[in-house]
Amino acid sequence: MRLKRIQFSIVLIVLVTVALVVSCSSLIQTGPAAPAVAVHPEADFTRSCVECHSEATPEITAQWAASGHGKLNYGCYICHGDGEAEFTVTPATDNCVACHSSSAEHLEDVAGTGCFECHNGHSLIAE
């Protein structure tokens, strides 16, 4: 009789454990789905970004050239992707923090905002 009680307890424990694992697994977040990869529209990849955008969007190119990124000649692809395999018009805050890790603390102070809610995307000046 005692052996059956032990066996019953073991089976019960196993069943409860399995039930908990199955029910809790739906609560585990695997993170958001990766966004679809975008490509730059109608780009001539034989030309540089600056060469093309100096004609297409000269004001944006001028803002970039006068910024810290432009003065250091940080290429557009660093923030926007290469345009062919990966492209984003407005880079994610994570892209900024990858280089500007010291700004992570600042982002905690302005919780819920992204870099471009305060900073111009090309001049990088806070507005």
C-alpha positions as CSV (number, residue, x, y, z in Angstrom):
1,M,0.0,0.0,0.0
2,R,2.8,2.4,0.9
3,L,4.5,1.7,-2.5
4,K,1.4,2.5,-4.4
5,R,1.1,5.8,-2.5
6,I,4.7,6.7,-3.4
7,Q,4.1,5.8,-7.1
8,F,0.9,7.8,-7.1
9,S,2.8,10.8,-5.6
10,I,5.5,10.6,-8.2
11,V,3.0,10.4,-11.1
12,L,1.1,13.3,-9.6
13,I,4.3,15.4,-9.3
14,V,5.3,14.6,-12.9
15,L,1.8,15.5,-14.2
16,V,1.7,18.8,-12.3
17,T,5.2,19.7,-13.4
18,V,4.4,19.0,-17.1
19,A,1.2,21.0,-16.8
20,L,3.1,24.0,-15.3
21,V,5.8,23.8,-18.0
22,V,3.2,23.7,-20.8
23,S,1.1,26.5,-19.4
24,C,4.1,28.7,-18.5
25,S,5.8,28.2,-21.8
26,S,3.1,30.4,-23.4
27,L,4.1,33.2,-21.1
28,I,7.7,33.2,-22.1
29,Q,8.4,36.1,-24.5
30,T,10.7,35.2,-27.4
31,G,10.9,38.9,-28.4
32,P,9.3,40.7,-31.3
33,A,9.4,39.3,-34.7
34,A,12.2,40.6,-36.8
35,P,11.0,43.3,-39.1
36,A,11.0,42.7,-42.8
37,V,14.2,43.7,-44.5
38,A,13.7,46.8,-46.5
39,V,15.9,48.0,-49.4
40,H,16.6,51.5,-50.6
41,P,14.1,52.5,-53.3
42,E,15.4,53.2,-56.8
43,A,19.1,53.5,-55.8
44,D,22.0,53.5,-58.2
45,F,24.5,51.5,-56.1
46,T,27.4,52.5,-58.5
47,R,27.2,56.0,-56.8
48,S,27.9,56.8,-53.2
49,C,25.1,57.8,-50.9
50,V,26.5,61.4,-50.6
51,E,26.9,61.7,-54.3
52,C,23.2,60.8,-55.0
53,H,21.7,62.6,-52.0
54,S,23.7,65.8,-52.7
55,E,21.3,66.0,-55.7
56,A,18.2,64.4,-54.3
57,T,18.1,65.8,-50.8
58,P,20.8,68.5,-50.6
59,E,19.5,70.0,-47.3
60,I,19.8,66.6,-45.5
61,T,23.3,66.0,-47.0
62,A,24.4,69.5,-45.8
63,Q,23.1,68.7,-42.3
64,W,24.9,65.4,-42.2
65,A,28.2,67.0,-43.5
66,A,28.1,69.7,-40.8
67,S,27.4,67.1,-38.0
68,G,29.8,65.1,-36.0
69,H,29.1,62.1,-38.1
70,G,29.8,64.0,-41.3
71,K,33.0,65.6,-40.0
72,L,34.2,62.1,-39.1
73,N,33.0,60.8,-42.4
74,Y,30.8,58.1,-40.8
75,G,29.1,56.6,-43.8
76,C,25.4,56.5,-44.2
77,Y,25.4,52.7,-44.1
78,I,26.5,52.8,-40.4
79,C,23.1,54.1,-39.3
80,H,20.8,53.2,-42.3
81,G,22.2,49.9,-43.5
82,D,23.9,49.2,-46.9
83,G,20.7,49.9,-48.8
84,E,20.7,46.6,-50.7
85,A,20.5,43.9,-48.1
86,E,19.3,46.1,-45.2
87,F,17.9,49.6,-45.1
88,T,16.0,51.8,-42.6
89,V,14.9,55.4,-43.1
90,T,14.9,56.0,-39.3
91,P,17.4,53.9,-37.4
92,A,16.3,52.3,-34.2
93,T,17.6,53.7,-30.9
94,D,19.6,50.5,-30.4
95,N,21.6,51.5,-33.5
96,C,22.6,54.7,-31.9
97,V,23.4,53.2,-28.5
98,A,25.7,50.6,-30.3
99,C,28.2,53.4,-30.8
100,H,27.0,55.9,-28.2
101,S,26.8,53.6,-25.2
102,S,27.3,56.5,-22.8
103,S,23.9,57.8,-24.0
104,A,22.1,54.7,-22.6
105,E,21.9,56.4,-19.2
106,H,20.5,59.6,-20.8
107,L,17.8,57.4,-22.5
108,E,16.8,56.2,-19.0
109,D,16.2,59.8,-18.0
110,V,13.9,60.4,-21.0
111,A,12.2,57.0,-20.8
112,G,9.8,56.1,-23.6
113,T,11.5,58.3,-26.2
114,G,13.8,57.4,-29.0
115,C,16.8,59.5,-30.1
116,F,15.0,61.1,-33.0
117,E,12.1,62.4,-30.9
118,C,14.5,65.0,-29.6
119,H,17.5,65.0,-32.0
120,N,17.4,65.8,-35.7
121,G,18.4,62.7,-37.5
122,H,21.2,64.3,-39.6
123,S,22.4,67.4,-37.8
124,L,22.1,65.4,-34.5
125,I,21.1,68.6,-32.7
126,A,18.5,68.4,-30.0
127,E,15.4,70.3,-31.1
